[in-house]
Amino acid sequence: MRIQAFKEITENKKWEDMKEIWELCKTNKIPIPQEVINYFEGGEPHFYGISVNINNLVRCRTLGWKHYADIRLCDLPSDISMLRFLV
């Protein structure tokens, strides 16, 4: 199982501008400017917002044939607006 977290888009115009730069760079196979990488916090722009790495907050466990992923909600950054579980 993989868990993705997303920050809500609060600055729509800036997000769209940064996403456009990201996509142009990817399409033309040129390096993405550091400012854009920093804006997306090292993740990729996504329809749901800015992807945030929360791997250090996820505790995976196995009990018999069951697999668990625990995330303490109080440990999540306050600006996380969505979690996606990929199973």
C-alpha positions as CSV (number, residue, x, y, z in Angstrom):
1,M,0.0,0.0,0.0
2,R,1.1,3.5,-0.8
3,I,-0.3,6.7,0.8
4,Q,-0.2,10.1,-0.9
5,A,-0.9,13.4,0.9
6,F,-1.9,16.6,-0.8
7,K,-1.8,20.2,0.2
8,E,-4.7,22.3,-0.9
9,I,-4.0,24.8,-3.7
10,T,-4.3,28.2,-2.0
11,E,-2.7,30.4,-4.7
12,N,-4.5,29.3,-7.9
13,K,-2.7,31.6,-10.3
14,K,0.7,30.9,-9.0
15,W,0.0,27.2,-8.9
16,E,-1.1,27.2,-12.5
17,D,1.9,29.2,-13.6
18,M,4.3,26.8,-11.8
19,K,2.5,23.8,-13.2
20,E,2.8,25.2,-16.7
21,I,6.5,25.7,-16.3
22,W,6.8,22.2,-14.9
23,E,5.0,20.7,-17.8
24,L,6.9,22.7,-20.4
25,C,10.2,21.6,-18.9
26,K,9.1,17.9,-18.8
27,T,7.8,18.0,-22.4
28,N,11.0,19.7,-23.7
29,K,13.2,17.5,-21.5
30,I,15.0,20.4,-19.9
31,P,15.8,20.8,-16.2
32,I,13.0,22.1,-14.0
33,P,14.1,25.4,-12.3
34,Q,14.9,25.0,-8.6
35,E,12.2,27.6,-7.7
36,V,9.5,25.4,-9.3
37,I,10.9,22.2,-7.6
38,N,10.8,24.1,-4.3
39,Y,7.3,25.3,-4.8
40,F,6.0,21.8,-5.3
41,E,8.2,20.7,-2.4
42,G,10.1,18.1,-4.5
43,G,6.9,16.4,-5.6
44,E,5.0,16.7,-8.8
45,P,2.0,19.0,-9.5
46,H,-1.2,17.2,-9.2
47,F,-4.9,18.0,-9.9
48,Y,-5.6,17.7,-6.1
49,G,-2.8,20.1,-5.1
50,I,0.8,19.8,-4.1
51,S,1.9,16.3,-3.3
52,V,3.6,16.0,0.1
53,N,5.9,13.2,1.2
54,I,4.6,11.7,4.5
55,N,6.5,8.4,4.3
56,N,8.2,9.2,7.6
57,L,4.7,9.4,9.3
58,V,3.4,6.1,8.0
59,R,4.0,3.0,10.1
60,C,3.4,-0.2,8.2
61,R,2.8,-3.5,10.1
62,T,1.9,-7.0,9.3
63,L,-0.2,-9.2,11.5
64,G,-0.6,-12.7,10.1
65,W,-2.0,-12.2,6.6
66,K,-3.3,-8.6,7.3
67,H,-1.3,-5.5,6.4
68,Y,-1.8,-2.2,8.3
69,A,-0.7,1.4,7.7
70,D,-1.0,3.7,10.7
71,I,-0.9,7.5,10.5
72,R,-1.4,9.6,13.5
73,L,-3.6,12.5,12.3
74,C,-2.1,14.9,14.8
75,D,1.3,14.3,13.2
76,L,0.1,15.4,9.7
77,P,1.0,18.9,8.6
78,S,-2.0,21.2,9.2
79,D,-2.3,22.2,5.5
80,I,-2.9,18.6,4.3
81,S,-6.3,18.5,2.7
82,M,-6.5,15.0,1.2
83,L,-5.0,11.5,1.6
84,R,-5.0,9.0,-1.1
85,F,-4.6,5.3,-0.4
86,L,-3.2,3.2,-3.3
87,V,-3.8,-0.5,-2.8
